[in-house]
Amino acid sequence: MRINEIQELQTAHYDLLLSADPDKSLIEEYVKRGLCFEAIFSETIVGILVLLPTRPETLEIVNIAVSEKLQKKGFGEKLIQFALAHAKNNRYKTVEIGTGSTSFGQLYLYQKCGFRMTNIDRDFFLRHYEKEIIENKLVLKDMVRLSIDV
Protein backbone atom coordinates (compact mmCIF):
# COMPACT_ATOMS: atom_id res chain seq x y z
CA MET A 1 0.00 0.00 0.00
CA ARG A 2 1.22 3.50 -0.75
CA ILE A 3 -0.11 6.79 0.60
CA ASN A 4 -0.21 9.93 -1.56
CA GLU A 5 -1.28 13.48 -0.84
CA ILE A 6 -4.42 14.38 -2.80
CA GLN A 7 -4.46 17.63 -4.74
CA GLU A 8 -8.01 17.33 -6.08
CA LEU A 9 -10.75 15.11 -4.68
CA GLN A 10 -12.43 12.67 -7.06
CA THR A 11 -15.75 10.86 -6.75
CA ALA A 12 -14.01 7.80 -5.23
CA HIS A 13 -12.55 10.05 -2.52
CA TYR A 14 -15.93 11.58 -1.71
CA ASP A 15 -17.53 8.12 -1.56
CA LEU A 16 -15.01 7.12 1.12
CA LEU A 17 -15.34 10.41 3.02
CA LEU A 18 -19.12 10.10 3.04
CA SER A 19 -18.88 6.56 4.41
CA ALA A 20 -17.32 8.06 7.55
CA ASP A 21 -19.21 11.36 7.64
CA PRO A 22 -22.67 11.62 6.02
CA ASP A 23 -22.66 15.44 5.72
CA LYS A 24 -21.07 16.57 2.45
CA SER A 25 -21.15 20.26 3.41
CA LEU A 26 -19.15 19.54 6.60
CA ILE A 27 -16.69 17.45 4.57
CA GLU A 28 -16.19 20.25 2.04
CA GLU A 29 -15.55 22.67 4.89
CA TYR A 30 -12.77 20.67 6.53
CA VAL A 31 -11.07 19.35 3.38
CA LYS A 32 -10.47 22.98 2.30
CA ARG A 33 -8.50 23.58 5.51
CA GLY A 34 -6.87 20.18 5.89
CA LEU A 35 -4.40 17.86 4.22
CA CYS A 36 -5.94 14.94 2.33
CA PHE A 37 -4.20 11.62 1.66
CA GLU A 38 -5.28 8.54 -0.26
CA ALA A 39 -4.26 4.94 0.32
CA ILE A 40 -3.62 3.04 -2.90
CA PHE A 41 -3.49 -0.75 -3.10
CA SER A 42 -3.30 -2.66 -6.40
CA GLU A 43 -3.78 0.67 -8.21
CA THR A 44 -7.13 1.21 -6.46
CA ILE A 45 -8.08 3.89 -3.92
CA VAL A 46 -8.79 1.86 -0.77
CA GLY A 47 -8.69 4.54 1.91
CA ILE A 48 -8.62 8.22 2.72
CA LEU A 49 -7.28 10.36 5.55
CA VAL A 50 -7.87 14.06 6.31
CA LEU A 51 -5.60 15.83 8.79
CA LEU A 52 -6.34 19.28 10.19
CA PRO A 53 -4.18 21.45 12.45
CA THR A 54 -6.53 22.56 15.23
CA ARG A 55 -4.36 24.22 17.88
CA PRO A 56 -0.65 24.90 18.27
CA GLU A 57 1.15 21.55 18.25
CA THR A 58 -2.12 19.61 17.73
CA LEU A 59 -3.20 17.76 14.60
CA GLU A 60 -6.63 16.16 14.29
CA ILE A 61 -7.65 13.23 12.14
CA VAL A 62 -11.00 14.65 11.00
CA ASN A 63 -11.84 11.84 8.58
CA ILE A 64 -10.43 8.38 8.02
CA ALA A 65 -12.14 5.73 5.95
CA VAL A 66 -11.33 2.42 4.29
CA SER A 67 -13.40 0.80 1.57
CA GLU A 68 -16.00 -1.38 3.31
CA LYS A 69 -14.98 -4.57 1.50
CA LEU A 70 -11.33 -4.06 2.54
CA GLN A 71 -11.86 -3.28 6.22
CA LYS A 72 -10.16 -5.39 8.90
CA LYS A 73 -7.12 -5.96 6.66
CA GLY A 74 -4.78 -3.43 8.30
CA PHE A 75 -5.32 -0.48 5.95
CA GLY A 76 -6.91 1.71 8.65
CA GLU A 77 -4.08 0.98 11.06
CA LYS A 78 -1.51 1.88 8.38
CA LEU A 79 -3.32 5.17 7.71
CA ILE A 80 -3.24 5.97 11.43
CA GLN A 81 0.47 5.10 11.64
CA PHE A 82 1.04 7.40 8.66
CA ALA A 83 -0.87 10.21 10.43
CA LEU A 84 1.19 9.77 13.60
CA ALA A 85 4.46 9.79 11.65
CA HIS A 86 3.34 12.85 9.67
CA ALA A 87 2.51 14.63 12.93
CA LYS A 88 5.86 13.78 14.51
CA ASN A 89 7.82 14.76 11.37
CA ASN A 90 6.02 18.12 11.32
CA ARG A 91 6.64 18.80 15.03
CA TYR A 92 3.13 18.29 16.31
CA LYS A 93 2.99 16.97 19.85
CA THR A 94 -0.57 15.61 19.98
CA VAL A 95 -2.89 13.88 17.53
CA GLU A 96 -6.62 13.89 18.25
CA ILE A 97 -9.52 12.00 16.75
CA GLY A 98 -13.24 11.93 17.40
CA THR A 99 -15.73 9.18 16.69
CA GLY A 100 -19.25 8.20 17.51
CA SER A 101 -20.02 6.59 20.84
CA THR A 102 -21.69 3.79 18.86
CA SER A 103 -18.67 3.29 16.55
CA PHE A 104 -17.41 0.21 18.36
CA GLY A 105 -14.99 -0.96 15.66
CA GLN A 106 -13.41 2.47 15.33
CA LEU A 107 -13.08 2.88 19.10
CA TYR A 108 -11.28 -0.46 19.24
CA LEU A 109 -8.94 0.45 16.37
CA TYR A 110 -7.99 3.86 17.79
CA GLN A 111 -7.27 2.42 21.23
CA LYS A 112 -5.30 -0.44 19.64
CA CYS A 113 -3.18 2.25 17.97
CA GLY A 114 -2.48 3.92 21.33
CA PHE A 115 -5.14 6.63 21.50
CA ARG A 116 -6.72 7.28 24.89
CA MET A 117 -10.16 8.72 25.55
CA THR A 118 -10.04 12.35 26.66
CA ASN A 119 -13.68 13.45 26.78
CA ILE A 120 -17.20 13.05 25.47
CA ASP A 121 -18.97 15.78 23.50
CA ARG A 122 -22.56 15.05 24.53
CA ASP A 123 -25.21 15.41 21.80
CA PHE A 124 -22.57 16.38 19.19
CA PHE A 125 -24.31 14.46 16.41
CA LEU A 126 -27.73 15.79 17.37
CA ARG A 127 -26.41 19.39 17.21
CA HIS A 128 -24.37 19.09 13.99
CA TYR A 129 -26.36 16.73 11.77
CA GLU A 130 -29.87 17.34 10.51
CA LYS A 131 -30.67 13.67 9.93
CA GLU A 132 -30.62 11.10 12.69
CA ILE A 133 -27.71 8.66 12.38
CA ILE A 134 -28.30 5.04 13.31
CA GLU A 135 -25.19 2.94 13.91
CA ASN A 136 -25.08 -0.58 15.34
CA LYS A 137 -28.87 -0.28 15.85
CA LEU A 138 -28.42 2.72 18.17
CA VAL A 139 -29.12 6.43 17.65
CA LEU A 140 -25.76 8.18 17.49
CA LYS A 141 -25.72 11.12 19.88
CA ASP A 142 -22.30 11.61 21.46
CA MET A 143 -18.78 12.04 20.09
CA VAL A 144 -15.96 10.34 21.94
CA ARG A 145 -12.72 12.33 21.72
CA LEU A 146 -9.38 10.50 21.89
CA SER A 147 -5.77 11.66 21.69
CA ILE A 148 -2.20 10.43 21.64
CA ASP A 149 1.09 12.20 22.24
CA VAL A 150 3.65 11.67 19.46
C-alpha positions as CSV (number, residue, x, y, z in Angstrom):
1,M,0.0,0.0,0.0
2,R,1.2,3.5,-0.8
3,I,-0.1,6.8,0.6
4,N,-0.2,9.9,-1.6
5,E,-1.3,13.5,-0.8
6,I,-4.4,14.4,-2.8
7,Q,-4.5,17.6,-4.7
8,E,-8.0,17.3,-6.1
9,L,-10.7,15.1,-4.7
10,Q,-12.4,12.7,-7.1
11,T,-15.8,10.9,-6.8
12,A,-14.0,7.8,-5.2
13,H,-12.5,10.1,-2.5
14,Y,-15.9,11.6,-1.7
15,D,-17.5,8.1,-1.6
16,L,-15.0,7.1,1.1
17,L,-15.3,10.4,3.0
18,L,-19.1,10.1,3.0
19,S,-18.9,6.6,4.4
20,A,-17.3,8.1,7.6
21,D,-19.2,11.4,7.6
22,P,-22.7,11.6,6.0
23,D,-22.7,15.4,5.7
24,K,-21.1,16.6,2.4
25,S,-21.1,20.3,3.4
26,L,-19.2,19.5,6.6
27,I,-16.7,17.5,4.6
28,E,-16.2,20.2,2.0
29,E,-15.6,22.7,4.9
30,Y,-12.8,20.7,6.5
31,V,-11.1,19.4,3.4
32,K,-10.5,23.0,2.3
33,R,-8.5,23.6,5.5
34,G,-6.9,20.2,5.9
35,L,-4.4,17.9,4.2
36,C,-5.9,14.9,2.3
37,F,-4.2,11.6,1.7
38,E,-5.3,8.5,-0.3
39,A,-4.3,4.9,0.3
40,I,-3.6,3.0,-2.9
41,F,-3.5,-0.8,-3.1
42,S,-3.3,-2.7,-6.4
43,E,-3.8,0.7,-8.2
44,T,-7.1,1.2,-6.5
45,I,-8.1,3.9,-3.9
46,V,-8.8,1.9,-0.8
47,G,-8.7,4.5,1.9
48,I,-8.6,8.2,2.7
49,L,-7.3,10.4,5.5
50,V,-7.9,14.1,6.3
51,L,-5.6,15.8,8.8
52,L,-6.3,19.3,10.2
53,P,-4.2,21.5,12.5
54,T,-6.5,22.6,15.2
55,R,-4.4,24.2,17.9
56,P,-0.6,24.9,18.3
57,E,1.1,21.6,18.2
58,T,-2.1,19.6,17.7
59,L,-3.2,17.8,14.6
60,E,-6.6,16.2,14.3
61,I,-7.7,13.2,12.1
62,V,-11.0,14.6,11.0
63,N,-11.8,11.8,8.6
64,I,-10.4,8.4,8.0
65,A,-12.1,5.7,5.9
66,V,-11.3,2.4,4.3
67,S,-13.4,0.8,1.6
68,E,-16.0,-1.4,3.3
69,K,-15.0,-4.6,1.5
70,L,-11.3,-4.1,2.5
71,Q,-11.9,-3.3,6.2
72,K,-10.2,-5.4,8.9
73,K,-7.1,-6.0,6.7
74,G,-4.8,-3.4,8.3
75,F,-5.3,-0.5,6.0
76,G,-6.9,1.7,8.7
77,E,-4.1,1.0,11.1
78,K,-1.5,1.9,8.4
79,L,-3.3,5.2,7.7
80,I,-3.2,6.0,11.4
81,Q,0.5,5.1,11.6
82,F,1.0,7.4,8.7
83,A,-0.9,10.2,10.4
84,L,1.2,9.8,13.6
85,A,4.5,9.8,11.6
86,H,3.3,12.9,9.7
87,A,2.5,14.6,12.9
88,K,5.9,13.8,14.5
89,N,7.8,14.8,11.4
90,N,6.0,18.1,11.3
91,R,6.6,18.8,15.0
92,Y,3.1,18.3,16.3
93,K,3.0,17.0,19.9
94,T,-0.6,15.6,20.0
95,V,-2.9,13.9,17.5
96,E,-6.6,13.9,18.2
97,I,-9.5,12.0,16.7
98,G,-13.2,11.9,17.4
99,T,-15.7,9.2,16.7
100,G,-19.3,8.2,17.5
101,S,-20.0,6.6,20.8
102,T,-21.7,3.8,18.9
103,S,-18.7,3.3,16.5
104,F,-17.4,0.2,18.4
105,G,-15.0,-1.0,15.7
106,Q,-13.4,2.5,15.3
107,L,-13.1,2.9,19.1
108,Y,-11.3,-0.5,19.2
109,L,-8.9,0.5,16.4
110,Y,-8.0,3.9,17.8
111,Q,-7.3,2.4,21.2
112,K,-5.3,-0.4,19.6
113,C,-3.2,2.3,18.0
114,G,-2.5,3.9,21.3
115,F,-5.1,6.6,21.5
116,R,-6.7,7.3,24.9
117,M,-10.2,8.7,25.6
118,T,-10.0,12.3,26.7
119,N,-13.7,13.5,26.8
120,I,-17.2,13.1,25.5
121,D,-19.0,15.8,23.5
122,R,-22.6,15.0,24.5
123,D,-25.2,15.4,21.8
124,F,-22.6,16.4,19.2
125,F,-24.3,14.5,16.4
126,L,-27.7,15.8,17.4
127,R,-26.4,19.4,17.2
128,H,-24.4,19.1,14.0
129,Y,-26.4,16.7,11.8
130,E,-29.9,17.3,10.5
131,K,-30.7,13.7,9.9
132,E,-30.6,11.1,12.7
133,I,-27.7,8.7,12.4
134,I,-28.3,5.0,13.3
135,E,-25.2,2.9,13.9
136,N,-25.1,-0.6,15.3
137,K,-28.9,-0.3,15.8
138,L,-28.4,2.7,18.2
139,V,-29.1,6.4,17.6
140,L,-25.8,8.2,17.5
141,K,-25.7,11.1,19.9
142,D,-22.3,11.6,21.5
143,M,-18.8,12.0,20.1
144,V,-16.0,10.3,21.9
145,R,-12.7,12.3,21.7
146,L,-9.4,10.5,21.9
147,S,-5.8,11.7,21.7
148,I,-2.2,10.4,21.6
149,D,1.1,12.2,22.2
150,V,3.6,11.7,19.5
